[in-house]
Amino acid sequence: MRPMMSIQKKIAKLKSQDDGVAAIEFGLFTPVLFFSLLATIDVGMAVNERMLVDQALRAGAEQAMYDPGSSTVQSVVEDAGRLAFNVNGSGGSLGTMTVNVTEYCACPSASTVQVSCSTTCTTSAGGAEAPYKYYTVAGQKTYDSIVIPAMTFNSTMTVQVR
């Protein structure tokens, strides 16, 4: 009967000890903390790339306000994008960005319907008016992530030039 008592005492003694519990909890929590840290860094880098794409498009939209032609606007966007991205084979190290600039005209009464820039638009009062000129600056960039799924950023800006 004596060996049974000593085993019970040893089990009771083991139950009352809490040495190493913190190390076990830390070992269980560390992977979750590490994954959360990586995901936070990944989201921050994705937001940064999105802002860089928008910044390049804003530079092109600003240039489009002067109505220099779509090729000039395209080159401004590409130059601004090259600071961070690979645009048309050269540039930064954050991956490839695709840029597209289109130029079109539309009547003031129907701004979504494209017309020839030499068209004369009729007003609601029956008069004639020249169409408005628009530039659409679009950029696309795929973010290659560490932890989160890959994302494609599609930004578009439209500028009206009178």
Short mmCIF file of the C-alpha atoms (twelve columns), coordinates in Angstrom:
data_MODEL
# 
_entry.id   MODEL 
# 
loop_
_atom_site.group_PDB 
_atom_site.id 
_atom_site.type_symbol 
_atom_site.label_atom_id 
_atom_site.label_alt_id 
_atom_site.label_comp_id 
_atom_site.label_asym_id 
_atom_site.label_seq_id 
_atom_site.Cartn_x 
_atom_site.Cartn_y 
_atom_site.Cartn_z 
_atom_site.pdbx_PDB_model_num 
ATOM 1   C CA . MET A 1   0.000   0.000  0.000   1 
ATOM 2   C CA . ARG A 2   2.928   2.249  0.580   1 
ATOM 3   C CA . PRO A 3   3.979   2.458  -3.122  1 
ATOM 4   C CA . MET A 4   0.451   3.537  -4.042  1 
ATOM 5   C CA . MET A 5   0.551   6.415  -1.514  1 
ATOM 6   C CA . SER A 6   3.844   7.699  -2.814  1 
ATOM 7   C CA . ILE A 7   2.556   7.682  -6.400  1 
ATOM 8   C CA . GLN A 8   -0.525  9.634  -5.354  1 
ATOM 9   C CA . LYS A 9   1.637   12.129 -3.477  1 
ATOM 10  C CA . LYS A 10  3.862   12.578 -6.529  1 
ATOM 11  C CA . ILE A 11  0.842   13.143 -8.780  1 
ATOM 12  C CA . ALA A 12  -0.592  15.669 -6.320  1 
ATOM 13  C CA . LYS A 13  2.786   17.429 -6.178  1 
ATOM 14  C CA . LEU A 14  2.973   17.581 -10.011 1 
ATOM 15  C CA . LYS A 15  -0.548  19.028 -10.204 1 
ATOM 16  C CA . SER A 16  0.331   21.832 -7.816  1 
ATOM 17  C CA . GLN A 17  3.507   22.904 -9.645  1 
ATOM 18  C CA . ASP A 18  3.287   25.559 -12.344 1 
ATOM 19  C CA . ASP A 19  6.924   25.777 -13.401 1 
ATOM 20  C CA . GLY A 20  7.287   26.239 -17.166 1 
ATOM 21  C CA . VAL A 21  3.659   27.169 -17.838 1 
ATOM 22  C CA . ALA A 22  4.674   30.599 -19.145 1 
ATOM 23  C CA . ALA A 23  7.172   29.018 -21.541 1 
ATOM 24  C CA . ILE A 24  4.492   26.664 -22.882 1 
ATOM 25  C CA . GLU A 25  2.005   29.515 -23.315 1 
ATOM 26  C CA . PHE A 26  4.658   31.585 -25.077 1 
ATOM 27  C CA . GLY A 27  5.472   28.671 -27.362 1 
ATOM 28  C CA . LEU A 28  1.809   28.308 -28.288 1 
ATOM 29  C CA . PHE A 29  1.248   32.047 -28.799 1 
ATOM 30  C CA . THR A 30  4.454   32.860 -30.732 1 
ATOM 31  C CA . PRO A 31  3.344   31.456 -34.142 1 
ATOM 32  C CA . VAL A 32  0.107   33.436 -33.968 1 
ATOM 33  C CA . LEU A 33  2.003   36.595 -33.053 1 
ATOM 34  C CA . PHE A 34  4.576   36.049 -35.813 1 
ATOM 35  C CA . PHE A 35  1.885   35.428 -38.451 1 
ATOM 36  C CA . SER A 36  0.001   38.551 -37.334 1 
ATOM 37  C CA . LEU A 37  3.179   40.599 -37.595 1 
ATOM 38  C CA . LEU A 38  3.875   39.315 -41.122 1 
ATOM 39  C CA . ALA A 39  0.291   39.985 -42.207 1 
ATOM 40  C CA . THR A 40  0.460   43.536 -40.818 1 
ATOM 41  C CA . ILE A 41  3.711   44.219 -42.667 1 
ATOM 42  C CA . ASP A 42  2.220   42.725 -45.845 1 
ATOM 43  C CA . VAL A 43  -0.907  44.900 -45.672 1 
ATOM 44  C CA . GLY A 44  1.250   47.975 -45.060 1 
ATOM 45  C CA . MET A 45  3.390   47.221 -48.100 1 
ATOM 46  C CA . ALA A 46  0.257   46.657 -50.225 1 
ATOM 47  C CA . VAL A 47  -1.207  50.000 -49.144 1 
ATOM 48  C CA . ASN A 48  2.113   51.677 -49.951 1 
ATOM 49  C CA . GLU A 49  2.143   50.218 -53.475 1 
ATOM 50  C CA . ARG A 50  -1.469  51.312 -54.013 1 
ATOM 51  C CA . MET A 51  -0.533  54.857 -53.006 1 
ATOM 52  C CA . LEU A 52  2.438   54.795 -55.410 1 
ATOM 53  C CA . VAL A 53  0.140   53.748 -58.280 1 
ATOM 54  C CA . ASP A 54  -2.304  56.536 -57.425 1 
ATOM 55  C CA . GLN A 55  0.537   59.042 -57.168 1 
ATOM 56  C CA . ALA A 56  1.759   58.200 -60.677 1 
ATOM 57  C CA . LEU A 57  -1.794  58.499 -62.051 1 
ATOM 58  C CA . ARG A 58  -2.310  61.839 -60.302 1 
ATOM 59  C CA . ALA A 59  0.858   63.153 -61.968 1 
ATOM 60  C CA . GLY A 60  -0.605  62.172 -65.341 1 
ATOM 61  C CA . ALA A 61  -4.007  63.654 -64.501 1 
ATOM 62  C CA . GLU A 62  -2.351  66.925 -63.529 1 
ATOM 63  C CA . GLN A 63  -0.501  67.007 -66.838 1 
ATOM 64  C CA . ALA A 64  -3.722  66.144 -68.718 1 
ATOM 65  C CA . MET A 65  -5.327  69.351 -67.439 1 
ATOM 66  C CA . TYR A 66  -3.015  71.268 -69.800 1 
ATOM 67  C CA . ASP A 67  -4.266  69.177 -72.776 1 
ATOM 68  C CA . PRO A 68  -0.832  68.204 -74.148 1 
ATOM 69  C CA . GLY A 69  -2.025  65.056 -75.936 1 
ATOM 70  C CA . SER A 70  -2.322  61.468 -74.781 1 
ATOM 71  C CA . SER A 71  1.283   60.522 -75.625 1 
ATOM 72  C CA . THR A 72  2.653   63.267 -73.348 1 
ATOM 73  C CA . VAL A 73  0.316   62.265 -70.531 1 
ATOM 74  C CA . GLN A 74  1.342   58.625 -71.023 1 
ATOM 75  C CA . SER A 75  5.041   59.496 -70.739 1 
ATOM 76  C CA . VAL A 76  4.448   61.583 -67.580 1 
ATOM 77  C CA . VAL A 77  2.615   58.679 -65.913 1 
ATOM 78  C CA . GLU A 78  5.315   56.235 -66.974 1 
ATOM 79  C CA . ASP A 79  8.092   58.515 -65.689 1 
ATOM 80  C CA . ALA A 80  6.318   58.943 -62.354 1 
ATOM 81  C CA . GLY A 81  5.702   55.201 -62.133 1 
ATOM 82  C CA . ARG A 82  9.326   54.331 -62.887 1 
ATOM 83  C CA . LEU A 83  10.368  55.727 -59.524 1 
ATOM 84  C CA . ALA A 84  8.967   52.569 -57.927 1 
ATOM 85  C CA . PHE A 85  7.746   50.185 -60.614 1 
ATOM 86  C CA . ASN A 86  8.974   48.543 -63.783 1 
ATOM 87  C CA . VAL A 87  7.069   50.391 -66.517 1 
ATOM 88  C CA . ASN A 88  7.647   49.262 -70.108 1 
ATOM 89  C CA . GLY A 89  10.821  47.350 -69.295 1 
ATOM 90  C CA . SER A 90  12.649  49.785 -67.021 1 
ATOM 91  C CA . GLY A 91  12.290  51.305 -63.609 1 
ATOM 92  C CA . GLY A 92  12.054  50.375 -59.954 1 
ATOM 93  C CA . SER A 93  12.007  47.058 -58.207 1 
ATOM 94  C CA . LEU A 94  8.399   46.794 -56.961 1 
ATOM 95  C CA . GLY A 95  7.089   44.801 -59.896 1 
ATOM 96  C CA . THR A 96  5.425   45.771 -63.141 1 
ATOM 97  C CA . MET A 97  2.829   48.504 -63.561 1 
ATOM 98  C CA . THR A 98  0.710   48.801 -66.712 1 
ATOM 99  C CA . VAL A 99  -0.367  52.284 -67.807 1 
ATOM 100 C CA . ASN A 100 -3.020  53.275 -70.347 1 
ATOM 101 C CA . VAL A 101 -4.091  56.804 -71.342 1 
ATOM 102 C CA . THR A 102 -7.089  57.456 -73.590 1 
ATOM 103 C CA . GLU A 103 -8.315  60.743 -74.975 1 
ATOM 104 C CA . TYR A 104 -11.901 61.298 -76.117 1 
ATOM 105 C CA . CYS A 105 -14.575 63.948 -76.536 1 
ATOM 106 C CA . ALA A 106 -18.177 64.013 -75.310 1 
ATOM 107 C CA . CYS A 107 -21.069 66.451 -75.447 1 
ATOM 108 C CA . PRO A 108 -21.864 68.285 -72.202 1 
ATOM 109 C CA . SER A 109 -25.409 66.878 -72.141 1 
ATOM 110 C CA . ALA A 110 -24.200 63.256 -72.497 1 
ATOM 111 C CA . SER A 111 -20.733 63.000 -70.990 1 
ATOM 112 C CA . THR A 112 -20.629 59.195 -71.200 1 
ATOM 113 C CA . VAL A 113 -21.232 59.061 -74.973 1 
ATOM 114 C CA . GLN A 114 -18.049 59.534 -76.982 1 
ATOM 115 C CA . VAL A 115 -18.232 61.730 -80.069 1 
ATOM 116 C CA . SER A 116 -15.736 63.076 -82.565 1 
ATOM 117 C CA . CYS A 117 -13.891 66.113 -81.236 1 
ATOM 118 C CA . SER A 118 -14.961 68.061 -84.325 1 
ATOM 119 C CA . THR A 119 -18.666 67.401 -83.618 1 
ATOM 120 C CA . THR A 120 -20.930 70.297 -82.709 1 
ATOM 121 C CA . CYS A 121 -23.168 69.479 -79.757 1 
ATOM 122 C CA . THR A 122 -26.629 70.921 -79.362 1 
ATOM 123 C CA . THR A 123 -27.612 72.431 -76.045 1 
ATOM 124 C CA . SER A 124 -30.967 72.076 -74.328 1 
ATOM 125 C CA . ALA A 125 -31.773 75.641 -75.427 1 
ATOM 126 C CA . GLY A 126 -31.179 74.680 -79.076 1 
ATOM 127 C CA . GLY A 127 -27.771 76.335 -79.440 1 
ATOM 128 C CA . ALA A 128 -24.497 74.813 -80.563 1 
ATOM 129 C CA . GLU A 129 -21.587 74.015 -78.294 1 
ATOM 130 C CA . ALA A 130 -18.189 72.382 -78.695 1 
ATOM 131 C CA . PRO A 131 -17.737 69.006 -77.018 1 
ATOM 132 C CA . TYR A 132 -15.687 68.610 -73.866 1 
ATOM 133 C CA . LYS A 133 -12.392 66.769 -74.075 1 
ATOM 134 C CA . TYR A 134 -11.570 64.038 -71.562 1 
ATOM 135 C CA . TYR A 135 -8.461  62.085 -70.633 1 
ATOM 136 C CA . THR A 136 -8.753  58.778 -68.834 1 
ATOM 137 C CA . VAL A 137 -5.577  57.688 -67.077 1 
ATOM 138 C CA . ALA A 138 -5.589  54.053 -65.944 1 
ATOM 139 C CA . GLY A 139 -2.984  51.996 -64.139 1 
ATOM 140 C CA . GLN A 140 -2.825  48.364 -63.094 1 
ATOM 141 C CA . LYS A 141 -0.399  46.718 -60.693 1 
ATOM 142 C CA . THR A 142 -0.442  43.267 -59.129 1 
ATOM 143 C CA . TYR A 143 0.907   43.135 -55.584 1 
ATOM 144 C CA . ASP A 144 2.845   39.944 -54.879 1 
ATOM 145 C CA . SER A 145 2.353   39.364 -51.196 1 
ATOM 146 C CA . ILE A 146 4.133   37.512 -48.419 1 
ATOM 147 C CA . VAL A 147 1.176   36.154 -46.450 1 
ATOM 148 C CA . ILE A 148 -2.064  37.633 -47.766 1 
ATOM 149 C CA . PRO A 149 -3.412  36.635 -51.206 1 
ATOM 150 C CA . ALA A 150 -2.070  38.509 -54.239 1 
ATOM 151 C CA . MET A 151 -4.045  41.633 -55.117 1 
ATOM 152 C CA . THR A 152 -4.444  43.554 -58.359 1 
ATOM 153 C CA . PHE A 153 -4.801  47.313 -58.052 1 
ATOM 154 C CA . ASN A 154 -6.815  48.961 -60.822 1 
ATOM 155 C CA . SER A 155 -6.939  52.745 -60.589 1 
ATOM 156 C CA . THR A 156 -8.609  55.067 -63.061 1 
ATOM 157 C CA . MET A 157 -8.779  58.848 -63.169 1 
ATOM 158 C CA . THR A 158 -10.741 60.913 -65.659 1 
ATOM 159 C CA . VAL A 159 -9.943  64.578 -66.326 1 
ATOM 160 C CA . GLN A 160 -12.226 66.951 -68.216 1 
ATOM 161 C CA . VAL A 161 -10.560 69.616 -70.357 1 
ATOM 162 C CA . ARG A 162 -12.801 72.335 -71.762 1 
# 
